[in-house]
Amino acid sequence: MTKEFLVDQIRKKQSFLCIGLDVDLNKIPKHLLSSEDPIFEFNKAIIDATHEYCVAYKPNTAFYEAHGINGWAALEKTITYLNTNHPQIFTIADAKRGDIGNTSHMYAKAFFDDLGFDSVTVAPYMGKDSVEPFLEFKDKHTILLALTSNEGAFDFQTKSVDGLEMYKQVLITSKTWKNANNLMYVVGATKAEYLADIRQIIPNSFLLVPGVGAQGGSLEEVCKYGMNQDVGLLINSSRGIIYASNEADFANAAKLKAQELQIEMALLLQSL
Amino acid sequence: MTKEFLVDQIRKKQSFLCIGLDVDLNKIPKHLLSSEDPIFEFNKAIIDATHEYCVAYKPNTAFYEAHGINGWAALEKTITYLNTNHPQIFTIADAKRGDIGNTSHMYAKAFFDDLGFDSVTVAPYMGKDSVEPFLEFKDKHTILLALTSNEGAFDFQTKSVDGLEMYKQVLITSKTWKNANNLMYVVGATKAEYLADIRQIIPNSFLLVPGVGAQGGSLEEVCKYGMNQDVGLLINSSRGIIYASNEADFANAAKLKAQELQIEMALLLQSL
């Protein structure tokens, strides 16, 4: 998917919501556990109920790998379901991969070509040749971890390197990589005020923003500091939507939560 | 597996060799491609031929994920084969994972409990709460990326943070984490002289050293600067061993290469 198509979808749906499909069998409705593939059945119901209110879905691969072959099969079925029934949806494999060149190429091929995701999250620690293999794929997007929303972000990401925080060095350096226009960035919402500085460095890039809701970030603050002329934001919510209820009404409860966020986003888009 | 058992195996086998099981279907002997599970058949033959000369095997997950469900099945069969037939072998899932707390816990459970690996490689960028969930598992080992062997290592890892290179900050900081005694570290062999400094910070930890051979590092140099009283080194070789031949004699060719390295290691161990 091109960035232009994504921006167009955001304007059309009046939403920049991304829904995290982090399926935990301990948290989904009990009645699904007897189905042949509870993870996929859960995802399908959530997607059917919420797709009008979001522009992206983001399965985190950990939740699928935790179930071995069955988990991997559920991930494949989920992305195939999305690509077949909702090709206008932007898909994110939240995998946080990164390895030496030929190995990163294997990961890129797995997520972009074989599974058919539009984007994948990648860790920057191993530098240029660990990320560039992902950037080679046309109309695919590499979402680089810059400033994450967890406590541990302060261990290394905010440390000063030559007078500038590490995450800013990551932003600056990554702009010099080949096909850097295929980069997006993960920027946690718990530090919304940092977004003003970040926009100085990468004014035009899309930011994937976790941490709104469960982790305490404010949607309005994020938009105030992070929005650009293309909107340039994908706000992720996982638990707040998909576990809004763990009863038979779970899909409808998720729909209401997604709709609530979409309405809030539509209002914020008016200020553009 | 305890660290003491691993050290004991190294002394017994006079080897600190780790063999990387990075199976690429384009590089394995053609006659295997018609078997039901070429990746597992290849691994089984390599393991059967080389296990006397090494103490560890390290499948890189990228090479398995690249084949979807079949790849994941081959990974499961490989680790099960190792744990069943060679329980004295130390196993490493080279996965380079790392995510927020509850998600890292899912990865740790997947690799340690479900698959049954002794260790997993983890990226440090997201800090303490992304790594500690891996450290909770008794007699399991978390191999943290410190200084990798690729060109991109110089992008961020060697940058100065408060007067000390980032990878040293990673080493120092990680020592303060809960259950830090379950940490090992990835340190690339292409910068062997850095090992002297590294041993000042982590004198007792095991180091997993890629980059000997194909990537240009010298085994003798690595031992000179990196060995400690417990040996403290696992030297990885992948392509140099498993692709020593791509004909019918591939397993025997791998055996000869592994044996060659083991003999070299036995000589170096005498200097301890």
Chai-1 contact restraints between the chains, C-beta under 6 A:
chainA,res_idxA,chainB,res_idxB,connection_type,confidence,min_distance_angstrom,max_distance_angstrom,comment,restraint_id
A,N60,B,T103,contact,1.0,0.0,6.0,A-B,restraint_1
A,A62,B,D99,contact,1.0,0.0,6.0,A-B,restraint_2
A,A62,B,T103,contact,1.0,0.0,6.0,A-B,restraint_3
A,A62,B,M106,contact,1.0,0.0,6.0,A-B,restraint_4
A,A62,B,Y107,contact,1.0,0.0,6.0,A-B,restraint_5
A,F63,B,M106,contact,1.0,0.0,6.0,A-B,restraint_6
A,E65,B,A110,contact,1.0,0.0,6.0,A-B,restraint_7
A,A66,B,M106,contact,1.0,0.0,6.0,A-B,restraint_8
A,A66,B,K109,contact,1.0,0.0,6.0,A-B,restraint_9
A,A66,B,A110,contact,1.0,0.0,6.0,A-B,restraint_10
A,G68,B,D114,contact,1.0,0.0,6.0,A-B,restraint_11
A,I69,B,I69,contact,1.0,0.0,6.0,A-B,restraint_12
A,I69,B,W72,contact,1.0,0.0,6.0,A-B,restraint_13
A,I69,B,A73,contact,1.0,0.0,6.0,A-B,restraint_14
A,W72,B,I69,contact,1.0,0.0,6.0,A-B,restraint_15
A,W72,B,W72,contact,1.0,0.0,6.0,A-B,restraint_16
A,A73,B,I69,contact,1.0,0.0,6.0,A-B,restraint_17
A,K96,B,D99,contact,1.0,0.0,6.0,A-B,restraint_18
A,D99,B,K96,contact,1.0,0.0,6.0,A-B,restraint_19
A,I100,B,N150,contact,1.0,0.0,6.0,A-B,restraint_20
A,T103,B,N60,contact,1.0,0.0,6.0,A-B,restraint_21
A,T103,B,A62,contact,1.0,0.0,6.0,A-B,restraint_22
A,M106,B,A62,contact,1.0,0.0,6.0,A-B,restraint_23
A,M106,B,F63,contact,1.0,0.0,6.0,A-B,restraint_24
A,M106,B,A66,contact,1.0,0.0,6.0,A-B,restraint_25
A,Y107,B,A62,contact,1.0,0.0,6.0,A-B,restraint_26
A,K109,B,A66,contact,1.0,0.0,6.0,A-B,restraint_27
A,A110,B,E65,contact,1.0,0.0,6.0,A-B,restraint_28
A,A110,B,A66,contact,1.0,0.0,6.0,A-B,restraint_29
A,D114,B,G68,contact,1.0,0.0,6.0,A-B,restraint_30
A,A123,B,A123,contact,1.0,0.0,6.0,A-B,restraint_31
A,A123,B,Y125,contact,1.0,0.0,6.0,A-B,restraint_32
A,Y125,B,A123,contact,1.0,0.0,6.0,A-B,restraint_33
A,Y125,B,Y125,contact,1.0,0.0,6.0,A-B,restraint_34
A,Y125,B,L145,contact,1.0,0.0,6.0,A-B,restraint_35
A,M126,B,T148,contact,1.0,0.0,6.0,A-B,restraint_36
A,M126,B,G152,contact,1.0,0.0,6.0,A-B,restraint_37
A,G127,B,G152,contact,1.0,0.0,6.0,A-B,restraint_38
A,G127,B,D155,contact,1.0,0.0,6.0,A-B,restraint_39
A,G127,B,F156,contact,1.0,0.0,6.0,A-B,restraint_40
A,K128,B,G152,contact,1.0,0.0,6.0,A-B,restraint_41
A,K128,B,D155,contact,1.0,0.0,6.0,A-B,restraint_42
A,D129,B,N150,contact,1.0,0.0,6.0,A-B,restraint_43
A,D129,B,E151,contact,1.0,0.0,6.0,A-B,restraint_44
A,D129,B,G152,contact,1.0,0.0,6.0,A-B,restraint_45
A,S130,B,G152,contact,1.0,0.0,6.0,A-B,restraint_46
A,L145,B,Y125,contact,1.0,0.0,6.0,A-B,restraint_47
A,T148,B,M126,contact,1.0,0.0,6.0,A-B,restraint_48
A,N150,B,I100,contact,1.0,0.0,6.0,A-B,restraint_49
A,N150,B,D129,contact,1.0,0.0,6.0,A-B,restraint_50
A,E151,B,D129,contact,1.0,0.0,6.0,A-B,restraint_51
A,G152,B,M126,contact,1.0,0.0,6.0,A-B,restraint_52
A,G152,B,G127,contact,1.0,0.0,6.0,A-B,restraint_53
A,G152,B,K128,contact,1.0,0.0,6.0,A-B,restraint_54
A,G152,B,D129,contact,1.0,0.0,6.0,A-B,restraint_55
A,G152,B,S130,contact,1.0,0.0,6.0,A-B,restraint_56
A,D155,B,G127,contact,1.0,0.0,6.0,A-B,restraint_57
A,D155,B,K128,contact,1.0,0.0,6.0,A-B,restraint_58
A,D155,B,T173,contact,1.0,0.0,6.0,A-B,restraint_59
A,F156,B,G127,contact,1.0,0.0,6.0,A-B,restraint_60
A,K159,B,V161,contact,1.0,0.0,6.0,A-B,restraint_61
A,V161,B,K159,contact,1.0,0.0,6.0,A-B,restraint_62
A,V161,B,V161,contact,1.0,0.0,6.0,A-B,restraint_63
A,T173,B,D155,contact,1.0,0.0,6.0,A-B,restraint_64
